[in-house]
C-alpha cells in the first residue's frame, strides 16, 4: 500500500470495519502491524497466535 499520508493506512488498519482479509494483510506489514493488532475486530484465535509468536505465555485461569 502506497500513500502520501502514512496515518491513513494505520487508521484504516485499526478500524473494525476493515474487511478481515485486509486486516490479516495489515498484520503482516511492519508499518501497520501495531495498528492492526489493536483492531477490535481481530479474531481471538489470531490474537492468540500473535501473542504466541511474541513469546507471551498464556495466563492460567484463576
Backbone torsions as a table, in degrees:
resi	resn	phi	psi	omega
1	UNK	NA	126.2	177.3
2	UNK	-116.3	137.9	178.4
3	UNK	-160.9	148.0	177.1
4	UNK	-71.6	-21.3	-178.4
5	UNK	-111.6	98.4	-176.5
6	UNK	-63.8	-24.8	179.3
7	UNK	-69.5	-26.1	-178.1
8	UNK	-59.0	-48.7	-178.8
9	UNK	-71.0	-35.2	176.3
10	UNK	-64.5	-42.3	177.7
11	UNK	-63.6	-41.4	179.6
12	UNK	-65.3	-39.5	-179.4
13	UNK	-63.1	-28.5	-179.8
14	UNK	-90.0	-7.4	-175.9
15	UNK	-79.3	124.9	-178.6
16	UNK	-64.6	-12.5	177.8
17	UNK	-83.9	-6.7	179.8
18	UNK	-63.6	129.5	179.0
19	UNK	-58.4	143.0	-175.9
20	UNK	-52.9	-44.4	179.4
21	UNK	-59.1	-37.2	178.2
22	UNK	-72.4	-34.5	176.6
23	UNK	-63.6	-44.9	179.3
24	UNK	-65.0	-36.7	176.4
25	UNK	-64.8	-42.0	-179.6
26	UNK	-63.8	-32.4	178.6
27	UNK	-62.3	-26.6	-178.1
28	UNK	-88.6	-9.5	179.6
29	UNK	-94.8	122.9	-175.3
30	UNK	-51.1	-45.6	-174.8
31	UNK	-76.6	-11.3	-179.2
32	UNK	-113.4	-12.2	-171.2
33	UNK	-58.8	-43.7	-177.9
34	UNK	-63.9	-43.3	178.6
35	UNK	-65.9	-42.1	179.9
36	UNK	-64.6	-37.0	180.0
37	UNK	-67.9	-21.8	176.9
38	UNK	-87.2	-4.6	-176.5
39	UNK	-65.9	123.2	-178.1
40	UNK	-66.4	-13.6	178.7
41	UNK	-86.2	-2.0	-179.0
42	UNK	-61.6	130.5	-178.4
43	UNK	-66.8	143.7	-176.5
44	UNK	-57.1	-44.5	-177.8
45	UNK	-66.6	-30.4	176.8
46	UNK	-69.4	-41.4	177.8
47	UNK	-61.6	-41.1	177.6
48	UNK	-63.3	-39.5	177.1
49	UNK	-62.4	-42.1	178.4
50	UNK	-63.2	-42.6	179.0
51	UNK	-65.3	-40.1	176.9
52	UNK	-61.5	-45.0	178.8
53	UNK	-60.9	-33.8	-179.2
54	UNK	-80.7	-5.0	179.4
55	UNK	78.2	23.9	179.7
56	UNK	-95.4	114.5	-176.5
57	UNK	-72.2	148.3	177.2
58	UNK	-70.2	144.7	175.7
59	UNK	-83.3	134.4	177.0
60	UNK	-66.4	145.6	177.8
61	UNK	-66.7	139.9	-179.7
62	UNK	-89.2	NA	NA
